[in-house]
Amino acid sequence: PMSNPRNIEAFGASGELRMIVETPQGSAVKLKYDLKLKIFTVSKSLPLGLTYPFDWGFIPGTQGEDGDPLDALAIHDASTYPGVMLPCRLLGMIDLKQKSENGWEANPRFILMPLWHDRLGEFEKAAALPRRLKKEIEQFFLNTDFFTQKHPKIEAWKGSNAAEKRIRDSLVK
């Protein structure tokens, strides 16, 4: 079993940002790491025909407004496996808000790229991502919660500096 991801540091010794894969690219179900059981469980199925476009997971050692580690999407052209830790660089984040029991809460999506990814190496920041890819990523996040009461709203794309500040402000002390 995987150790408690809150005890794994978000940043590695060389400054790389770590992401733990929960749901690999191509999956039609969302997986979630259960801290108590120390195993991955199925959180929900996606709407018909929808699959994860890239590896989805979280940044260990962080805690967002919803009490969970911060969400992240690693843009690369292969799928990995649940529990794998990817050393990444931060491209930026999507400011996303969604309804909760207490009104609207921030639930940002951090956009990362694995360090080894040479094929897409020309992307240094979210602003460099093709406009269409950014729109498709936004639509994916909206579609995954289409049949829920969360009613997600995309507020804005932010650069790597704002994203890193948000991560550092969310580190578990």
Secondary structure, 3 states (H helix, E strand, C coil): CCCCHHHCCCECCCCCEEEEEEECCCCCEEEEEECCCCEEEEEEECCCCCCCCCEEEEECCECCCCCCCEEEEECCCCCCCCCCEEEEEEEEEEEEEEEECCEEEECCEEEEEECCCCCCCCCCCHHHCCHHHHHHHHHHHHHHCCCCCCCCEEEEEECHHHHHHHHHHCECC
